[in-house]
């Protein structure tokens, strides 16, 4: 590759960084969205209130996973497994899905996931936060929740998909001429 092509790539990457900074600035200006103190279920079927997940901190990262049926969400969760300790060090971090507690537990244990998972089965949590656009049709993503004056708010959110900022394999594949070469996530490699 010639030097001018690398220079063009560097210039475009700088534009991406500048645009990302603009997005972050816009996100910082979003109005806080009130969020109810939903009851989710742990793997024993016990109710866990959203407010209890903050521990003594005032921020909470909630991953909206589509559940066992989605190979893509499984890939994202596999990646989050590697970042569970750093994420939890920065703020409490939990993965939610519409799967029942039993299905969620069995699947998470089969994958060796070490992060906290809660089931939203039977709750309107996923729908109310905009990740169930149609009944039983889910979108993956993340919600940034904060606690302020004893109430819960969503400061921001984003959806997941191939090429997003939240799953590094896609960006590594993009370094190659064939990019992902029609690769698809799998349950077993």
C-alpha positions as CSV (number, residue, x, y, z in Angstrom):
1,X,0.0,0.0,0.0
2,X,1.4,3.4,-0.9
3,X,2.0,6.2,1.6
4,X,-0.9,8.4,0.3
5,X,-3.4,5.6,0.9
6,X,-2.2,5.3,4.5
7,X,-2.4,9.1,4.8
8,X,-6.0,9.0,3.5
9,X,-6.8,6.3,6.0
10,X,-5.3,8.3,8.9
11,X,-7.3,11.4,7.8
12,X,-10.5,9.4,7.8
13,X,-9.8,7.8,11.2
14,X,-9.2,11.3,12.5
15,X,-12.6,12.4,11.1
16,X,-14.2,9.3,12.8
17,X,-12.6,10.3,16.1
18,X,-13.9,13.9,15.7
19,X,-17.4,12.7,14.9
20,X,-17.4,10.3,17.8
21,X,-16.4,13.2,20.1
22,X,-19.4,15.2,18.6
23,X,-21.7,12.2,19.4
24,X,-20.3,12.0,22.9
25,X,-20.9,15.8,23.3
26,X,-24.5,15.4,22.1
27,X,-25.1,12.5,24.4
28,X,-24.0,14.6,27.3
29,X,-26.8,17.0,26.5
30,X,-29.6,14.4,26.4
31,X,-32.4,14.8,28.9
32,X,-32.5,12.1,31.5
33,X,-35.3,9.6,31.0
34,X,-37.0,8.3,34.1
35,X,-36.9,4.6,34.5
36,X,-39.1,2.6,36.9
37,X,-37.5,0.4,39.6
38,X,-38.2,-2.8,37.7
39,X,-38.2,-6.2,39.3
40,X,-36.0,-8.7,37.4
41,X,-35.3,-12.3,38.2
42,X,-32.1,-13.9,39.4
43,X,-31.3,-17.5,38.4
44,X,-33.3,-18.8,41.4
45,X,-36.4,-16.9,40.3
46,X,-36.0,-14.3,43.1
47,X,-37.0,-10.7,42.3
48,X,-34.1,-8.3,42.1
49,X,-34.9,-4.6,42.0
50,X,-33.1,-2.5,39.5
51,X,-32.2,0.0,42.3
52,X,-30.3,-2.7,44.2
53,X,-27.9,-3.3,41.3
54,X,-26.3,0.1,41.7
55,X,-24.6,-1.0,45.0
56,X,-23.2,2.2,46.6
57,X,-22.5,3.8,43.2
58,X,-24.7,6.0,41.1
59,X,-24.1,4.5,37.7
60,X,-25.2,1.1,36.2
61,X,-24.5,-0.5,32.8
62,X,-27.3,-2.7,31.6
63,X,-26.7,-4.9,28.5
64,X,-29.9,-5.9,26.7
65,X,-29.1,-9.4,25.3
66,X,-31.6,-11.1,23.1
67,X,-30.9,-14.4,24.8
68,X,-29.9,-17.9,23.9
69,X,-31.5,-17.9,20.5
70,X,-29.2,-15.2,19.2
71,X,-25.6,-16.2,18.1
72,X,-24.7,-12.6,17.6
73,X,-25.7,-11.7,21.2
74,X,-23.7,-14.7,22.3
75,X,-20.6,-13.3,20.6
76,X,-21.1,-9.9,22.3
77,X,-21.6,-11.6,25.7
78,X,-18.5,-13.8,25.1
79,X,-16.6,-10.5,24.7
80,X,-18.2,-8.9,27.8
81,X,-17.1,-11.9,29.7
82,X,-13.5,-10.9,29.1
83,X,-14.2,-7.4,30.2
84,X,-16.4,-8.2,33.2
85,X,-13.8,-7.3,35.9
86,X,-12.8,-3.9,34.4
87,X,-16.4,-3.0,33.7
88,X,-17.5,-3.9,37.2
89,X,-14.5,-2.0,38.6
90,X,-15.8,1.1,36.8
91,X,-19.5,0.6,37.5
92,X,-21.9,-2.2,38.2
93,X,-22.6,-4.2,35.1
94,X,-25.4,-6.6,34.4
95,X,-26.6,-8.5,31.3
96,X,-30.4,-9.0,30.9
97,X,-32.3,-11.1,28.5
98,X,-35.9,-12.3,27.9
99,X,-34.9,-15.9,28.6
100,X,-36.3,-17.6,31.7
101,X,-33.9,-17.7,34.7
102,X,-33.5,-21.5,34.1
103,X,-32.6,-21.2,30.4
104,X,-30.4,-18.2,31.1
105,X,-28.5,-20.0,33.9
106,X,-27.9,-23.1,31.9
107,X,-26.7,-21.2,28.8
108,X,-24.5,-18.9,30.8
109,X,-22.9,-21.8,32.6
110,X,-22.3,-23.7,29.4
111,X,-20.4,-20.6,28.0
112,X,-18.5,-19.9,31.2
113,X,-19.8,-16.4,31.6
114,X,-18.8,-14.8,34.9
115,X,-20.9,-11.6,34.8
116,X,-24.2,-11.0,36.6
117,X,-27.2,-12.0,34.5
118,X,-30.9,-11.3,35.2
119,X,-34.0,-12.4,33.5
120,X,-36.6,-9.8,32.3
121,X,-39.0,-12.7,31.6
122,X,-42.5,-11.5,32.6
123,X,-41.4,-7.9,33.1
124,X,-42.0,-4.9,30.7
125,X,-38.4,-3.8,31.2
126,X,-37.1,-4.7,27.7
127,X,-40.1,-3.2,25.9
128,X,-40.3,-0.1,28.0
129,X,-36.6,0.7,27.4
130,X,-37.2,0.3,23.6
131,X,-35.4,-3.0,23.0
132,X,-38.6,-5.0,22.1
133,X,-40.1,-3.1,19.1
134,X,-42.6,-5.8,18.4
135,X,-43.8,-8.6,20.8
136,X,-41.2,-11.3,21.1
137,X,-38.9,-9.4,18.7
138,X,-35.8,-8.0,20.4
139,X,-32.9,-5.7,19.7
140,X,-29.6,-6.0,21.5
141,X,-27.9,-3.0,23.1
142,X,-26.9,-1.1,26.2
143,X,-28.5,1.4,28.6
144,X,-26.5,3.8,30.7
145,X,-28.5,4.2,33.9
146,X,-27.8,6.6,36.7
147,X,-29.3,7.1,40.2
148,X,-30.0,10.7,41.2
149,X,-32.0,11.9,44.2
150,X,-33.2,8.4,44.9
151,X,-34.6,7.9,41.4
152,X,-33.4,6.0,38.3
153,X,-32.8,7.6,35.0
154,X,-31.4,6.5,31.6
155,X,-28.7,8.9,30.5
156,X,-28.1,7.3,27.1
157,X,-28.4,4.0,25.2
158,X,-27.2,2.4,22.0
159,X,-28.0,-0.7,19.9
160,X,-25.6,-3.5,19.0
161,X,-24.9,-4.8,15.5
162,X,-21.9,-6.0,13.4
163,X,-19.3,-3.2,13.2
164,X,-20.4,-1.3,16.3
165,X,-18.0,0.0,18.9
166,X,-18.9,-2.8,21.4
167,X,-17.6,-6.0,19.7
168,X,-14.0,-5.9,18.6
169,X,-13.8,-9.0,16.3
170,X,-15.6,-7.1,13.6
171,X,-13.0,-4.3,13.6
172,X,-10.2,-6.9,13.5
173,X,-11.8,-8.7,10.5
174,X,-12.0,-5.3,8.7
175,X,-8.2,-5.1,8.6
176,X,-8.3,-7.9,5.9
177,X,-9.2,-7.6,2.2
178,X,-12.1,-10.1,2.6
179,X,-13.2,-8.3,5.8
180,X,-15.6,-10.8,7.7
181,X,-15.7,-13.0,4.6
182,X,-19.4,-13.8,5.4
183,X,-18.3,-15.1,8.8
184,X,-21.2,-15.7,11.2
185,X,-21.0,-16.2,15.0
186,X,-21.4,-19.7,16.2
187,X,-22.3,-21.4,19.5
188,X,-19.2,-23.7,19.2
189,X,-15.9,-22.9,17.5
